[in-house]
């Protein structure tokens, strides 16, 4: 049933006059009469009695009116809801990110996005890249900030990858370390130092992507979180490789050094979405904020005042 017929019917019913309805709707009187006639033909019942002055609803018309109002009000609510999503006056955004991206990059993007679109509900989920990509594929996230892995390339057939930045790997040492005042170091110069890592096996940590051939670090302390790793470094218990994205959150007792170009490794950071899907307005706008937030890291390699 044509919604225009329903709107004409409701307007005539409320005003009690075809002439008044025509003025309200900016139609000709004959056009309104034709549409009422078309509605009655479709229903097989008269909905108005034509009176000398105006019209009156028949019993059938009175039965029809509340349903017509329900349909038209529902359509108007639907249009407003779609408009709110399009204008970011409502909706949601679910972002996944790996731990070091949550140190500064993603929160910066979320903060500027929320300032611009305060009505959009935000959810942030932290996890490792493989798990984040599975959540994205399962529809549990709208966008995921992920990193390349030495275990293998990201699957570009399953995910659309928007490059954000290339992140250097740095090394954190205690301020009291003999090399703390250096700008760059070779990993072989740290051969006598204990390394603090997330696992006792270098093959399961960031080290596996960063070690030159033949270099075998001595891992004495394992810590899963960056606060723990850097706390151990500050206490002089060892050194640690630090992604540039996390370098701005080091404690005062830690110096962050660049690695020599021959030892320096880079990992690629992407915003992942699902290919073939129309991104929501929230995702589209968030990707713009994320790209802007990544610029300082791209230009400066994620360095901070404590990076020497």
BAFI-3210 file (N, C-alpha, C; in Angstrom, 3 decimals, decimal comma, padded with zeros to 6 digits):
// residues 308
n [1|2|3|4|5|6|7|8|9|10|11|12|13|14|15|16|17|18|19|20|21|22|23|24|25|26|27|28|29|30|31|32|33|34|35|36|37|38|39|40|41|42|43|44|45|46|47|48|49|50|51|52|53|54|55|56|57|58|59|60|61|62|63|64|65|66|67|68|69|70|71|72|73|74|75|76|77|78|79|80|81|82|83|84|85|86|87|88|89|90|91|92|93|94|95|96|97|98|99|100|101|102|103|104|105|106|107|108|109|110|111|112|113|114|115|116|117|118|119|120|121|122|123|124|125|126|127|128|129|130|131|132|133|134|135|136|137|138|139|140|141|142|143|144|145|146|147|148|149|150|151|152|153|154|155|156|157|158|159|160|161|162|163|164|165|166|167|168|169|170|171|172|173|174|175|176|177|178|179|180|181|182|183|184|185|186|187|188|189|190|191|192|193|194|195|196|197|198|199|200|201|202|203|204|205|206|207|208|209|210|211|212|213|214|215|216|217|218|219|220|221|222|223|224|225|226|227|228|229|230|231|232|233|234|235|236|237|238|239|240|241|242|243|244|245|246|247|248|249|250|251|252|253|254|255|256|257|258|259|260|261|262|263|264|265|266|267|268|269|270|271|272|273|274|275|276|277|278|279|280|281|282|283|284|285|286|287|288|289|290|291|292|293|294|295|296|297|298|299|300|301|302|303|304|305|306|307|308]
n.u [000,850|000,596|002,413|001,902|-000,819|-001,739|-000,883|-002,330|-004,942|-004,834|-004,456|-006,767|-008,647|-007,974|-008,424|-010,964|-011,801|-011,578|-010,759|-009,320|-007,318|-006,025|-004,921|-003,122|-001,411|-000,475|-001,543|-003,747|-007,311|-008,696|-006,699|-006,324|-008,864|-008,824|-006,829|-007,932|-010,042|-008,593|-007,469|-009,791|-010,673|-008,646|-008,953|-011,503|-013,616|-015,576|-014,045|-014,648|-017,542|-019,082|-020,007|-022,256|-020,745|-017,604|-016,058|-016,691|-015,427|-016,080|-017,277|-015,462|-013,351|-012,718|-011,757|-009,508|-007,797|-006,091|-004,192|-003,043|-001,857|-000,004|001,680|002,705|003,898|005,796|007,399|008,390|009,881|011,770|013,055|014,196|015,917|017,717|018,718|019,954|022,003|023,440|024,232|025,700|024,446|023,660|024,079|026,778|030,183|032,576|035,708|038,650|041,944|045,485|047,703|049,893|048,977|046,928|048,164|048,556|047,923|045,287|043,544|043,885|042,726|040,105|039,365|039,290|037,362|035,116|034,757|033,936|031,665|029,633|027,348|027,594|027,956|030,776|033,017|035,865|038,068|040,725|043,320|045,236|046,542|045,695|043,375|041,830|041,277|039,698|037,478|036,613|035,908|033,807|031,869|031,929|033,316|033,813|035,961|039,439|042,553|045,561|048,661|051,439|052,819|055,615|055,150|053,736|052,151|049,389|046,044|044,986|042,909|040,778|040,501|040,212|042,816|044,003|046,720|048,411|050,795|054,388|056,080|058,846|061,111|062,361|064,838|064,756|066,485|067,855|068,264|070,670|072,232|075,207|075,051|073,085|073,199|073,638|072,688|072,039|072,204|073,858|072,474|074,234|075,828|074,397|074,591|075,530|073,562|070,650|067,510|064,217|061,151|058,015|057,771|059,573|060,721|062,307|061,215|058,531|057,947|058,224|060,862|061,529|061,080|063,051|065,694|069,053|070,663|071,929|072,078|071,314|069,236|069,483|067,021|065,762|063,719|060,249|057,434|054,101|052,762|053,299|053,804|054,883|057,192|058,680|058,943|060,667|062,880|063,515|064,324|066,757|066,979|067,268|067,132|064,840|063,040|061,112|058,123|057,642|055,191|054,655|056,579|056,216|055,230|057,015|058,560|060,170|062,721|063,805|065,534|065,039|066,286|067,398|067,737|070,524|070,499|071,009|070,107|067,600|064,153|060,984|057,528|054,369|051,496|048,013|044,627|041,982|039,215|036,189|036,167|034,128|031,961|029,748|031,073|030,026|028,841|030,069|032,383|033,722|034,252|035,761|038,053|039,250|039,937|041,683|043,746|044,735|045,598|047,703|049,697|051,774|053,301|054,123|055,772|057,670|058,486|057,386|058,772|059,709|060,286|061,972|063,346|066,448]
n.v [-001,194|002,163|004,592|007,276|007,396|006,655|008,798|010,889|009,996|010,062|012,797|013,965|012,769|013,891|016,615|016,679|017,461|017,511|019,636|021,269|019,467|019,237|021,813|021,705|019,636|020,567|019,766|019,423|019,710|017,785|015,883|014,894|013,794|011,775|010,111|009,287|007,873|005,857|004,523|003,558|001,853|-000,042|-001,100|-001,995|-000,840|001,953|004,753|007,257|009,252|011,360|014,587|017,454|019,571|019,022|015,891|012,709|010,122|006,731|003,689|001,765|003,433|004,580|002,313|001,861|004,097|004,233|002,255|003,180|005,515|004,354|003,002|005,160|006,777|004,996|004,735|007,327|007,443|005,532|006,794|008,958|007,570|006,396|008,739|009,821|007,968|008,349|011,005|010,751|011,146|009,204|005,679|003,200|002,308|-000,107|-000,894|-002,688|-003,360|-003,922|-004,404|-002,363|-000,418|000,584|002,112|004,810|005,609|004,628|005,499|008,295|008,759|007,880|009,746|012,234|011,582|011,101|013,658|014,986|013,541|013,014|011,494|008,944|005,631|004,148|001,385|-000,302|-002,885|-004,777|-006,814|-009,543|-009,533|-011,838|-012,775|-010,446|-010,099|-012,327|-011,693|-009,473|-010,672|-012,205|-010,370|-009,011|-006,751|-003,499|-002,291|-002,980|-002,377|-003,495|-005,403|-006,260|-009,564|-011,584|-014,217|-014,591|-013,064|-010,707|-011,630|-010,594|-011,261|-011,856|-009,587|-006,056|-003,853|-000,933|001,045|002,463|003,240|002,708|001,039|001,457|-000,701|-000,228|000,028|-000,385|000,780|000,922|004,099|004,159|002,513|001,644|002,343|004,213|006,888|006,927|007,464|005,608|002,018|-001,153|-004,404|-006,420|-005,224|-005,473|-008,027|-009,108|-008,442|-009,153|-009,930|-008,685|-010,039|-011,077|-013,769|-016,770|-017,847|-016,632|-016,896|-016,560|-013,958|-010,329|-010,249|-012,119|-010,999|-009,197|-009,848|-010,086|-012,454|-015,246|-014,028|-014,586|-013,882|-013,553|-014,443|-013,580|-012,663|-012,721|-010,868|-010,027|-007,595|-004,196|-002,290|-003,822|-004,894|-002,547|-001,506|-003,378|-002,909|-000,262|-000,760|-001,867|-004,528|-005,628|-005,333|-004,260|-004,803|-002,339|-001,386|001,410|002,704|002,392|003,831|006,362|006,110|005,417|004,905|007,308|006,395|005,147|004,890|005,251|003,901|004,238|001,621|000,430|000,879|-001,549|-003,409|-002,679|-003,289|-003,215|-002,973|-003,241|-001,277|-001,485|-000,506|-002,596|-003,745|-005,346|-006,667|-005,750|-004,902|-002,271|000,411|001,721|005,091|005,885|004,265|005,128|007,844|007,464|006,178|008,308|009,925|008,177|007,947|010,562|010,632|008,882|010,224|011,742|009,599|008,398|010,342|010,841|008,380|007,513|008,529|009,946|012,418|011,037|009,385|008,651]
n.w [000,000|-000,889|000,813|000,535|-000,020|002,487|004,062|002,948|003,548|006,407|006,858|005,749|007,422|009,921|009,466|008,483|005,993|002,507|000,978|002,810|003,466|001,012|000,780|002,991|002,242|-000,114|-002,540|-005,387|-005,044|-006,484|-006,839|-004,245|-003,827|-005,776|-004,720|-002,302|-003,339|-004,657|-002,454|-001,182|-003,159|-003,137|-000,583|-000,709|000,576|001,718|003,185|003,986|004,502|002,256|002,883|002,905|003,908|004,058|005,146|006,777|008,857|008,065|009,695|008,929|008,207|010,688|011,981|010,507|010,870|013,344|012,765|010,423|011,404|013,128|011,330|009,758|011,731|012,643|010,361|010,192|012,546|011,891|009,756|011,131|012,825|011,010|009,913|012,193|012,635|010,272|010,566|012,803|015,215|016,837|017,520|017,477|018,198|017,965|018,928|018,434|019,685|019,768|022,623|022,869|021,139|022,564|024,386|023,639|020,958|020,024|022,195|021,891|019,372|019,924|021,852|020,469|018,611|020,249|021,289|019,016|018,263|020,452|020,977|020,067|021,080|022,621|022,546|023,699|023,065|024,182|022,876|021,410|018,061|016,356|017,726|017,744|015,040|014,556|016,117|014,752|012,310|013,225|013,677|016,065|016,488|015,072|013,882|013,865|015,328|014,334|014,171|012,045|011,844|012,738|012,400|010,129|007,215|007,350|006,553|003,647|002,030|003,645|005,181|005,050|004,927|006,286|006,087|008,812|010,178|010,331|012,747|014,808|016,602|019,782|022,441|025,914|028,721|032,048|033,703|034,964|033,480|031,650|028,944|028,746|028,010|025,362|021,916|019,962|019,867|019,409|019,260|019,946|021,772|024,035|024,794|027,164|028,958|030,902|029,468|029,605|029,049|027,511|027,572|028,389|026,215|023,424|020,923|021,215|021,686|021,243|020,603|018,661|016,215|016,025|016,510|015,454|013,261|014,949|017,433|020,753|023,233|026,803|028,792|031,805|033,405|033,160|032,112|031,660|031,207|030,111|032,096|034,139|032,862|032,252|034,769|035,922|034,311|035,079|037,655|037,246|036,581|034,115|030,485|027,904|024,894|023,314|021,812|019,647|019,973|022,646|023,878|024,882|027,411|029,370|032,610|034,849|035,500|033,292|030,235|026,789|023,899|020,493|018,123|016,243|012,692|011,349|013,129|013,710|013,758|012,125|012,544|010,945|011,216|011,150|010,370|010,525|008,670|007,514|004,241|001,422|002,849|003,668|005,331|008,469|009,145|011,541|011,683|009,374|010,004|012,339|011,371|010,064|012,256|013,506|011,635|011,727|014,402|014,221|012,895|014,378|015,375|013,052|011,953|013,892|014,732|017,078|019,189|022,336|024,924|026,506|024,877|023,596]
ca.u [000,000|001,388|002,379|001,311|-002,263|-002,004|-000,690|-003,491|-006,077|-004,744|-004,624|-008,197|-009,356|-007,723|-008,976|-012,384|-012,114|-010,670|-010,207|-008,297|-006,201|-005,308|-004,080|-002,044|-000,474|-000,080|-002,062|-005,040|-008,429|-009,018|-005,657|-006,645|-010,049|-008,419|-006,057|-008,887|-010,745|-007,687|-007,360|-011,052|-010,712|-007,714|-009,512|-012,829|-014,562|-015,539|-013,441|-015,248|-018,835|-019,015|-021,078|-022,339|-019,604|-016,513|-016,212|-016,654|-014,966|-017,019|-016,795|-014,234|-012,301|-012,295|-010,957|-008,233|-006,983|-004,972|-003,147|-002,350|-000,996|001,101|002,614|003,365|004,783|006,933|008,280|009,070|010,906|012,835|013,824|015,002|016,987|018,725|019,356|020,842|023,206|024,191|024,814|026,399|023,716|023,411|024,846|027,817|031,466|033,311|037,086|039,616|043,318|046,495|048,033|050,661|048,163|046,056|048,961|048,344|047,361|043,834|042,846|043,895|041,704|038,790|039,059|038,879|036,097|034,040|034,528|033,197|030,393|029,405|026,169|027,925|028,473|032,095|033,510|037,246|038,458|042,151|043,645|046,293|046,075|044,882|042,064|041,072|040,793|038,584|036,318|036,145|035,236|032,580|030,928|031,984|034,019|033,589|037,286|040,481|043,910|046,356|050,049|051,995|053,383|056,685|054,667|053,147|051,447|047,961|045,252|044,326|041,695|039,706|040,389|040,677|043,835|044,354|048,006|048,443|052,166|055,412|056,534|060,177|061,352|063,374|065,313|064,665|067,507|067,782|069,036|072,010|072,926|076,357|074,722|071,857|073,361|073,835|071,500|071,728|073,020|073,757|072,004|075,361|076,356|073,564|074,671|075,746|072,428|069,436|066,372|062,903|060,246|056,716|057,859|060,943|061,207|062,343|060,389|057,137|057,879|058,624|062,264|061,706|061,060|064,022|067,040|069,897|071,000|072,946|071,968|070,422|069,135|069,326|065,785|065,725|062,452|059,126|056,325|053,126|052,315|054,382|054,134|055,781|058,475|059,421|059,288|061,871|063,985|063,848|065,005|068,056|066,964|067,504|066,734|063,660|062,632|059,881|057,557|057,616|053,896|054,649|057,736|055,823|054,685|058,053|058,764|061,282|064,005|064,102|065,935|064,665|067,326|067,198|068,607|071,278|069,684|071,199|069,391|066,259|063,048|059,788|056,278|053,377|050,257|046,879|043,233|041,363|037,761|035,802|035,987|032,809|030,911|029,674|031,384|029,076|029,401|030,960|033,668|034,361|034,788|036,803|039,269|039,876|040,556|042,795|044,834|045,307|046,309|048,918|050,694|052,986|054,103|054,712|056,824|058,760|058,794|056,864|059,749|059,279|061,382|062,885|064,063|067,733]
ca.v [000,000|003,375|005,397|008,573|007,247|006,640|010,149|011,669|009,539|010,572|014,248|014,242|012,350|014,853|017,927|016,543|018,204|017,258|020,927|021,660|018,529|019,595|022,971|021,269|018,769|021,263|019,040|019,927|019,014|016,599|014,877|014,274|012,957|010,578|009,224|008,662|006,867|004,723|003,789|002,834|000,750|-001,079|-001,734|-002,537|-000,229|003,401|005,190|008,542|009,666|012,720|015,401|018,772|020,364|018,170|014,437|012,066|008,738|005,621|002,733|001,178|004,446|004,692|001,131|001,951|005,253|003,999|001,460|004,082|006,380|003,535|002,769|006,404|007,199|004,079|005,102|008,570|007,086|004,831|007,801|009,704|006,693|006,313|010,051|009,971|007,171|008,997|012,244|010,370|011,588|008,001|004,562|002,635|002,020|-001,106|-000,857|-003,607|-002,878|-004,688|-003,664|-001,132|000,597|001,157|003,003|006,213|005,829|004,436|006,437|009,644|008,792|007,774|010,996|013,272|011,128|011,344|015,097|015,389|012,819|012,506|010,634|007,588|004,790|003,602|000,201|-000,632|-004,231|-005,014|-008,212|-009,777|-009,395|-012,950|-012,776|-009,272|-010,343|-013,273|-010,960|-008,649|-011,559|-012,700|-009,271|-008,536|-005,470|-002,771|-001,999|-003,477|-001,889|-004,724|-005,256|-007,374|-010,583|-012,358|-015,579|-014,655|-011,833|-010,627|-012,186|-009,505|-011,760|-011,825|-008,296|-004,851|-003,285|000,465|001,269|003,624|003,666|001,697|001,254|000,968|-001,347|000,477|-000,746|000,340|000,440|001,761|005,336|003,884|001,595|002,298|002,827|005,014|008,201|006,751|007,668|004,318|000,902|-002,426|-005,450|-007,212|-004,534|-005,865|-009,485|-009,488|-008,026|-009,968|-009,335|-008,868|-010,290|-011,620|-015,219|-017,253|-018,207|-015,466|-017,154|-016,251|-012,566|-009,353|-010,462|-012,973|-010,168|-008,129|-010,311|-010,453|-013,874|-015,706|-013,399|-015,307|-013,122|-014,279|-013,963|-013,983|-012,258|-012,568|-010,036|-009,929|-006,223|-003,233|-001,649|-004,724|-004,957|-001,303|-001,391|-004,192|-002,190|000,878|-001,276|-002,376|-005,984|-006,053|-004,430|-004,771|-004,184|-001,565|-000,807|002,872|003,176|002,345|004,546|007,586|005,803|004,811|005,602|008,262|005,726|004,365|005,578|004,500|004,136|003,725|000,546|000,657|000,473|-002,960|-004,237|-002,131|-003,947|-002,383|-003,698|-002,417|-001,130|-001,306|-000,548|-003,682|-003,853|-006,463|-006,246|-005,962|-004,388|-000,815|000,857|002,654|006,446|005,963|003,664|006,018|009,013|007,044|005,925|009,601|010,326|007,259|008,350|011,793|010,298|008,132|011,070|012,005|008,384|008,166|011,331|010,782|007,017|007,229|008,930|010,853|013,173|010,113|008,612|009,296]
ca.w [000,000|-001,036|002,038|000,252|000,164|003,924|004,580|002,515|004,347|007,782|006,864|005,538|008,632|011,003|009,139|008,159|004,766|001,390|000,566|003,790|003,325|-000,211|001,101|003,897|001,521|-001,338|-003,690|-005,832|-004,412|-007,281|-006,587|-002,955|-004,037|-006,516|-003,849|-001,386|-004,137|-004,880|-001,191|-000,979|-004,129|-002,689|000,617|-000,992|001,524|001,822|004,458|004,317|003,971|001,718|003,456|002,257|004,359|004,487|005,140|008,095|008,786|008,218|010,702|008,382|008,291|012,092|012,305|009,788|011,236|014,271|012,122|009,506|012,216|013,630|010,222|009,378|012,826|012,640|009,253|010,549|013,536|011,168|009,015|012,094|013,306|009,948|009,841|013,351|012,384|009,202|011,080|014,038|016,399|017,640|017,005|018,328|017,565|018,744|018,445|019,012|019,509|020,487|023,853|022,771|020,464|023,589|025,234|023,283|019,623|019,954|023,076|021,306|018,322|020,554|022,570|019,522|018,020|021,220|021,364|017,812|018,144|021,816|021,084|019,617|022,150|022,320|023,244|023,353|023,471|023,989|022,618|020,448|016,675|015,827|018,369|017,299|013,684|014,643|016,634|013,635|011,362|013,845|013,853|017,444|016,458|013,823|013,340|014,758|015,084|014,414|013,735|011,293|012,718|012,115|012,142|008,797|006,842|007,606|005,449|002,927|001,390|004,649|005,856|004,381|005,813|006,022|006,745|009,693|010,413|010,538|014,116|015,140|017,881|020,551|023,586|027,176|029,716|033,246|033,610|035,482|032,572|031,011|027,597|028,825|027,382|023,929|021,083|019,339|020,344|018,729|020,163|020,441|022,950|025,169|024,918|028,556|029,785|030,942|028,780|030,222|027,928|027,878|027,640|028,564|024,888|022,532|019,743|021,511|022,103|020,237|020,263|017,480|015,007|016,174|016,801|014,318|013,199|015,879|018,755|021,647|024,484|028,076|029,411|033,213|034,019|032,229|032,604|030,573|030,971|029,938|033,373|034,839|032,159|032,408|036,185|036,126|033,668|035,930|038,846|036,870|036,495|032,746|029,416|027,205|023,647|023,515|020,587|019,699|020,463|024,109|024,401|025,571|028,739|030,196|033,879|034,870|035,649|032,099|029,009|025,594|022,908|019,147|017,698|015,018|011,534|010,995|014,105|013,902|013,070|011,978|012,317|010,256|011,981|010,239|010,814|009,762|008,575|006,659|002,848|000,835|003,734|003,717|006,693|009,060|009,250|012,702|011,312|008,408|010,703|013,283|010,609|009,833|013,524|013,759|010,744|012,284|015,636|013,887|012,238|015,173|015,468|011,738|011,705|014,862|015,146|018,412|020,192|023,382|025,510|027,176|023,868|023,337]
c.u [000,886|001,265|001,803|-000,207|-002,615|-001,873|-001,866|-004,709|-006,018|-004,976|-006,094|-008,987|-009,198|-008,385|-010,464|-012,786|-011,082|-010,005|-009,084|-007,079|-005,374|-004,406|-002,894|-000,966|000,074|-000,371|-003,289|-006,137|-008,758|-007,981|-005,937|-007,848|-009,691|-007,676|-006,942|-009,670|-009,877|-007,547|-008,620|-011,162|-009,807|-008,265|-010,842|-013,883|-014,449|-014,943|-013,979|-016,660|-018,676|-020,234|-021,149|-021,175|-018,539|-016,828|-016,192|-016,202|-016,126|-016,495|-015,500|-013,067|-011,785|-011,434|-009,566|-007,292|-005,849|-003,844|-002,341|-001,388|000,217|002,149|003,391|004,305|006,016|007,923|009,045|010,169|012,079|013,699|014,723|016,175|018,102|019,471|020,321|022,124|024,073|024,887|025,589|025,763|023,324|024,294|025,914|029,077|032,243|034,700|037,903|041,015|044,272|047,072|048,817|049,924|047,223|046,831|048,690|047,583|045,840|043,088|042,815|042,819|040,303|038,394|038,604|037,567|034,944|033,732|033,681|031,808|030,026|028,236|026,445|028,526|029,778|032,397|034,923|037,579|039,938|042,397|044,801|045,711|045,249|043,475|041,206|040,500|039,644|037,329|035,737|035,370|033,906|031,549|030,902|032,770|033,763|034,899|038,297|041,816|044,852|047,762|050,471|052,714|054,517|056,266|054,058|052,388|049,974|047,197|044,461|043,087|040,512|039,464|040,897|041,593|044,186|045,631|047,977|049,859|053,086|056,085|057,916|060,167|062,534|063,853|065,297|065,736|067,302|068,636|070,472|072,827|074,085|076,054|073,572|071,973|073,622|072,546|071,069|072,666|072,878|073,275|073,161|076,014|075,575|073,615|074,861|074,596|071,330|068,323|065,093|061,904|058,943|056,695|059,314|061,554|061,150|061,453|058,933|056,945|058,200|060,064|062,434|061,709|062,227|065,460|067,827|070,274|072,116|072,861|070,937|070,333|069,009|068,112|065,718|064,371|061,403|058,028|055,385|052,804|053,498|054,748|055,103|057,149|059,307|059,770|060,537|063,087|064,442|064,618|066,370|068,129|067,212|067,104|065,542|063,496|061,265|059,368|057,445|056,301|053,831|055,727|057,373|055,314|055,728|058,203|060,042|062,638|064,454|064,513|065,588|065,611|066,903|068,161|069,331|070,434|069,841|070,445|067,922|065,226|061,834|058,583|055,232|052,069|049,130|045,574|042,530|039,845|037,462|035,594|034,569|031,662|030,925|030,000|030,322|029,675|030,356|032,335|034,418|035,000|035,906|038,119|039,999|040,590|041,775|043,996|045,519|046,119|047,616|050,025|051,922|053,889|054,790|055,897|058,017|059,099|058,317|057,801|059,130|060,490|062,382|063,631|065,346|068,297]
c.v [001,246|004,230|006,787|008,519|007,303|008,038|011,040|011,293|010,137|012,079|014,627|013,895|013,371|016,199|017,878|017,222|017,847|018,555|021,353|020,755|018,866|020,789|022,556|020,498|019,396|020,412|019,793|019,111|017,736|015,493|014,153|013,347|011,669|009,599|008,563|007,579|005,645|003,888|002,965|001,658|-000,385|-001,830|-002,433|-001,995|001,285|003,767|006,548|008,595|011,105|013,476|016,741|019,682|019,402|016,690|013,948|010,622|007,760|004,713|002,080|002,166|004,614|003,489|001,232|002,995|004,936|003,189|002,308|004,981|005,609|003,312|004,040|006,902|006,300|004,405|006,383|008,312|006,390|005,823|008,600|008,867|006,579|007,640|010,288|009,188|007,853|010,256|012,021|011,010|010,424|006,904|004,103|002,419|001,087|-001,248|-001,902|-003,082|-003,755|-003,817|-002,373|-000,039|001,276|002,106|004,464|006,387|005,755|005,350|007,864|009,774|008,731|009,079|012,083|012,890|011,409|012,823|015,573|014,778|012,200|011,548|009,196|006,801|004,125|002,375|-000,073|-002,004|-004,405|-006,500|-008,328|-009,820|-010,581|-012,978|-011,609|-009,490|-011,342|-012,597|-010,068|-009,499|-012,059|-011,601|-008,712|-007,242|-004,829|-002,449|-002,507|-002,885|-003,043|-004,449|-006,473|-008,312|-011,294|-013,786|-015,709|-013,379|-011,890|-011,037|-011,072|-009,963|-011,679|-010,445|-007,175|-004,118|-001,871|000,774|002,557|004,148|002,452|002,007|000,641|000,218|-000,642|-000,427|000,142|-000,165|001,342|003,004|005,145|002,976|002,327|002,881|003,828|006,367|008,120|007,051|006,366|003,257|-000,264|-003,467|-006,265|-006,549|-004,886|-007,360|-009,935|-009,130|-009,077|-009,209|-009,654|-008,968|-010,888|-013,122|-015,615|-017,651|-016,997|-015,655|-016,794|-014,791|-011,649|-009,574|-011,218|-012,175|-009,201|-008,590|-010,593|-011,922|-014,202|-015,088|-014,130|-014,565|-014,046|-013,689|-014,497|-013,711|-012,149|-011,750|-009,806|-008,487|-005,273|-002,527|-002,517|-004,788|-003,707|-001,032|-002,184|-003,527|-001,039|000,442|-001,870|-003,877|-006,501|-004,976|-005,054|-004,059|-003,545|-001,077|000,705|003,404|003,205|003,218|005,818|007,360|005,162|005,582|006,443|007,583|004,949|005,288|004,678|004,891|003,595|002,573|000,944|000,178|-000,985|-003,902|-003,849|-002,924|-003,019|-003,293|-002,728|-002,452|-000,774|-001,143|-001,561|-003,573|-005,029|-005,980|-006,531|-005,482|-002,867|-000,361|001,816|004,046|006,585|005,396|004,585|007,219|008,619|006,769|007,234|010,082|009,459|007,619|009,608|011,502|009,584|009,020|011,354|010,788|008,090|009,096|011,136|009,397|006,688|007,667|009,875|011,571|012,275|009,229|009,337|008,808]
c.w [000,000|000,224|001,780|000,386|001,647|004,520|004,181|003,346|005,754|007,830|006,672|006,792|009,743|010,733|008,814|006,880|003,704|000,941|001,502|003,683|002,095|000,036|001,965|003,144|000,247|-002,575|-004,182|-005,139|-005,175|-007,045|-005,274|-003,118|-004,767|-005,593|-002,793|-002,120|-004,381|-003,618|-000,950|-001,946|-003,681|-001,485|000,335|-000,051|001,449|003,175|004,877|003,754|003,490|002,191|002,719|002,649|004,891|004,378|006,578|007,906|008,880|009,343|010,231|008,469|009,701|012,502|011,675|010,376|012,220|013,651|011,133|010,277|012,729|012,537|009,897|010,465|012,897|011,538|009,561|011,581|012,860|010,391|009,959|012,583|012,276|009,824|010,988|013,164|011,341|009,703|012,372|015,265|017,277|017,058|017,964|017,507|018,482|018,138|019,182|018,765|020,297|021,607|023,660|022,005|021,447|024,498|024,910|021,984|019,609|020,924|022,538|020,233|018,907|021,234|021,608|018,837|018,972|021,344|020,188|017,759|019,497|021,954|020,652|020,789|021,741|023,168|022,757|023,922|023,160|023,772|021,658|019,034|016,183|016,425|017,928|015,904|013,670|015,162|015,545|012,645|011,897|014,063|015,254|017,581|015,102|013,111|014,356|014,345|015,368|013,900|012,930|012,236|012,015|011,807|010,750|008,490|007,227|006,354|004,762|002,173|002,347|005,224|004,962|005,346|005,365|006,806|007,560|009,888|010,450|011,866|014,339|016,473|018,539|021,687|024,821|028,131|030,923|033,050|034,090|034,571|031,880|029,634|027,590|028,138|025,882|023,172|020,424|019,904|019,376|019,726|020,722|021,642|024,211|025,418|026,356|029,471|029,786|030,213|029,549|029,082|028,438|027,998|027,804|027,236|023,971|021,325|019,963|021,912|020,941|019,778|018,952|016,191|014,965|016,284|015,532|014,394|014,183|017,262|019,589|022,974|025,695|028,794|030,838|033,852|032,918|032,891|031,431|030,207|030,874|031,233|034,163|034,189|032,422|033,863|036,508|035,497|034,549|037,162|038,526|036,740|035,091|031,765|028,700|025,879|023,840|022,165|020,733|020,237|021,981|024,715|025,150|026,978|029,650|031,502|033,858|034,930|034,444|030,958|027,827|024,468|021,550|018,906|016,417|013,829|011,139|011,924|014,233|013,107|013,084|011,847|011,777|011,027|011,015|011,025|009,916|009,819|007,650|005,225|002,368|001,696|003,692|005,136|007,193|009,061|010,423|012,370|010,355|009,097|011,664|012,556|010,299|011,096|013,832|012,892|011,256|013,536|015,357|013,343|013,101|015,297|014,140|011,506|012,620|015,323|016,524|019,509|021,189|023,930|026,196|026,179|023,501|022,011]
res [x|x|x|x|x|x|x|x|x|x|x|x|x|x|x|x|x|x|x|x|x|x|x|x|x|x|x|x|x|x|x|x|x|x|x|x|x|x|x|x|x|x|x|x|x|x|x|x|x|x|x|x|x|x|x|x|x|x|x|x|x|x|x|x|x|x|x|x|x|x|x|x|x|x|x|x|x|x|x|x|x|x|x|x|x|x|x|x|x|x|x|x|x|x|x|x|x|x|x|x|x|x|x|x|x|x|x|x|x|x|x|x|x|x|x|x|x|x|x|x|x|x|x|x|x|x|x|x|x|x|x|x|x|x|x|x|x|x|x|x|x|x|x|x|x|x|x|x|x|x|x|x|x|x|x|x|x|x|x|x|x|x|x|x|x|x|x|x|x|x|x|x|x|x|x|x|x|x|x|x|x|x|x|x|x|x|x|x|x|x|x|x|x|x|x|x|x|x|x|x|x|x|x|x|x|x|x|x|x|x|x|x|x|x|x|x|x|x|x|x|x|x|x|x|x|x|x|x|x|x|x|x|x|x|x|x|x|x|x|x|x|x|x|x|x|x|x|x|x|x|x|x|x|x|x|x|x|x|x|x|x|x|x|x|x|x|x|x|x|x|x|x|x|x|x|x|x|x|x|x|x|x|x|x|x|x|x|x|x|x|x|x|x|x|x|x|x|x|x|x|x|x|x|x|x|x|x|x]
***
